[in-house]
Every structure is written in C-alpha cells, then in structure tokens.
Amino acid sequence: MRPTHKEAEVRYQNHRELTYEITLGELPYQDKKAISLTEITSSALNVISSNFIEKQRQVDWDWRFGVESYRKRYPNRFELALWYNSTLCGLSLGRPSYAGTRVRLDFVERIPGKNNPLRGRVTPICVTAYEVYARLIDATEVRIVRPADALIEYYSSLNYRYVQGTGTDMNPSYLYKRLEP
C-alpha cells in the first residue's frame, strides 16, 4: 500500500524538524543559541517579499509561488528558514531525487544587506542542513543544482565537485558531494 500525500507529509515533516535540531547542534558558532531553523512560514515569506529590491538579486525567484508549488508536489521536500533571534536571514528549498538517493538544493537566498547577522554563514548552514537531511532519509549525495557562476568556486571550497551540464532542464549544471555512511 502506498502512503498518501498527507502521511508522507507528516513523516517528512518529522525528518525536517529533526534535521533542524541536529543541524543546530553541529554548528560551530559561538552565537548559535541565537540561530533557529524552521520551515518556511508565512511570516518568513512576508519578510522576504518586503525586503528584496530587484537589483540586489541575482535571480528573480518568487518564493511564495515556489514554496506553494513544492508543498503540493513534494511532501519529501526540504525547506529551511534561517533566523537570528527574530530576524529572517535566509531561505532554502530543495527535494530528494525521485529514487531518494540524492538530495537537491534547488534554491538558497540570503536576505540582502550588511545588517544580516548571518551574512557569510547562510550558505554553510544550509549546506550542513541538507547533508543532515540527506543522511536521515538514507540519501548518499547532496547536489547544488544550477549554481550561479560566481558561486561555483565558493561551493567547491565546501568540498563540492562541479559537473558542467548542457544547460537544459534535463541536464543542468550542478555541484555534488558524496556522503559518508
């Protein structure tokens, strides 16, 4: 018997919540007690909608539409809002591959500005969370899909290897990291 969408949603929500907890424990930062990881709430979507000025963004991505779409299609998705006390600092959204052997980090965005208390730490925290989530669901690889050209070197410094795709939806460029069992 196949689980229903609702049953799968509950199961993976538990995995996401456990991921947030484990990730916080693994963070090396002195101020990690001020950091919290949550699902992408309506409050987070309101903050991100009001905070972005188009010219500050590298990619024009509608978070509200994207989150709604992922929630309908992928009960096993991984969604993440990063907070510092009550300040939203970044969002990320991804999902496992259909076979469940890989987890894709599809979108990550930092709230712009020099006043973001997690500036310089949003991506490392997201990557750590995706790796934790992948292990929890028995995936063996994390992929960062369609990276901005300017970030390939940065992701490579996090021990991810770059694969040049053809640029099509079926064969995008990505970086990957195989996880130790």
C-alpha positions in Angstrom: 0.0 0.0 0.0 1.4 3.4 -1.0 1.3 6.2 1.6 -1.0 9.1 0.9 0.4 12.6 0.4 -0.7 13.5 3.9 1.0 10.5 5.5 4.2 11.3 3.6 3.9 14.9 4.6 3.8 14.0 8.3 6.7 11.6 8.0 8.9 14.1 6.2 7.9 17.0 8.4 9.3 14.9 11.3 12.5 14.4 9.3 12.7 18.2 8.7 12.2 19.0 12.3 14.9 16.5 13.4 17.2 18.0 10.8 16.8 21.5 12.2 17.6 20.2 15.7 20.6 18.1 14.6 22.0 20.9 12.4 21.9 23.4 15.2 23.8 21.1 17.4 26.5 20.7 14.7 27.0 24.4 14.1 30.5 25.7 15.2 29.4 29.2 16.0 29.7 30.8 19.4 26.3 32.6 19.0 24.4 29.5 17.8 21.9 29.9 20.6 20.5 32.9 18.7 20.2 30.9 15.5 17.0 29.0 14.7 16.0 26.9 11.8 12.4 26.4 10.8 10.1 25.6 7.9 9.3 28.5 5.6 6.4 30.2 7.4 4.0 32.8 6.1 5.9 35.3 8.3 9.2 34.4 6.5 7.5 34.8 3.1 6.2 38.2 4.1 9.6 39.3 5.2 11.3 38.1 2.1 8.7 39.7 -0.1 9.1 43.1 1.5 12.9 43.0 1.9 14.1 42.4 -1.7 14.9 45.1 -4.1 15.1 43.6 -7.6 18.6 44.9 -8.4 20.0 43.2 -5.3 19.0 39.8 -6.5 21.0 37.6 -8.9 17.9 35.5 -9.8 14.3 36.6 -9.9 12.6 33.9 -7.9 9.1 34.1 -6.4 9.5 32.4 -3.0 5.7 32.3 -2.2 4.9 30.6 -5.5 7.9 28.2 -5.2 7.1 27.1 -1.7 3.4 26.5 -2.5 4.4 24.5 -5.6 6.9 22.4 -3.7 4.5 21.7 -0.9 1.9 20.5 -3.4 4.2 18.3 -5.4 6.9 17.1 -2.9 5.9 16.0 0.6 9.5 14.9 1.0 10.9 18.4 0.2 13.4 20.1 2.4 12.6 23.7 3.3 14.5 25.9 5.6 14.2 29.4 7.0 17.2 30.7 8.9 16.6 33.2 11.7 18.8 35.1 14.1 16.7 35.8 17.1 13.6 37.2 15.3 15.4 38.4 12.1 15.0 36.3 9.0 18.4 35.8 7.4 17.8 33.4 4.6 15.7 30.7 2.9 16.3 27.5 1.1 14.3 24.9 -0.8 15.1 21.6 -2.3 14.0 18.0 -2.5 15.2 14.4 -2.8 15.6 12.8 -6.2 12.8 10.5 -7.3 14.8 7.5 -6.3 15.7 9.1 -3.0 19.4 8.5 -3.4 20.3 12.2 -3.7 19.0 15.5 -2.2 18.9 18.6 -4.4 19.5 22.1 -3.0 17.5 24.0 -5.6 17.2 27.5 -4.1 19.1 29.4 -1.4 18.9 33.1 -0.8 20.3 35.4 1.9 18.4 38.5 2.9 20.5 41.3 1.4 22.3 44.0 3.3 25.2 44.4 5.6 22.9 44.2 8.7 22.1 40.5 8.2 23.6 38.9 11.3 24.2 35.6 9.4 25.9 37.2 6.5 28.6 34.8 5.3 27.0 31.9 7.2 23.7 31.4 5.4 25.1 29.0 2.8 27.3 26.9 5.1 24.3 26.5 7.5 22.1 25.5 4.6 24.6 23.0 3.2 25.1 21.5 6.6 21.3 21.1 7.0 20.9 19.5 3.6 23.7 17.0 4.4 21.9 16.1 7.7 18.6 15.7 5.9 20.2 13.5 3.3 21.6 11.2 5.9 18.3 11.0 7.8 16.5 9.8 4.6 19.4 7.5 3.6 20.5 9.5 0.6 24.1 9.2 -0.3 24.7 12.5 -2.1 23.8 16.2 -2.0 23.6 18.3 -5.2 23.6 22.0 -5.5 21.6 22.5 -8.8 22.1 25.3 -11.2 24.7 27.3 -9.2 25.3 30.9 -10.1 28.6 31.0 -12.0 30.0 33.4 -9.3 29.4 30.8 -6.6 30.9 27.7 -8.2 34.4 28.3 -6.6 32.8 29.0 -3.2 30.8 25.8 -3.3 33.9 23.9 -4.4 35.6 25.3 -1.2 32.9 23.4 0.8 34.1 20.1 -0.8 31.6 20.0 -3.6 32.7 18.9 -7.1 31.4 20.7 -10.2 29.7 19.0 -13.2 29.0 21.1 -16.3 25.6 20.3 -17.7 24.2 21.2 -21.1 22.0 23.9 -19.6 18.7 22.1 -20.3 16.2 21.2 -17.6 17.0 17.6 -18.1 20.8 18.1 -17.7 21.6 21.2 -15.6 25.0 22.0 -14.2 25.4 21.1 -10.5 27.9 20.5 -7.7 27.8 17.4 -5.7 29.2 15.8 -2.5 29.0 12.1 -1.7 28.2 11.5 1.9 30.0 9.0 4.2 27.6 6.3 5.5 
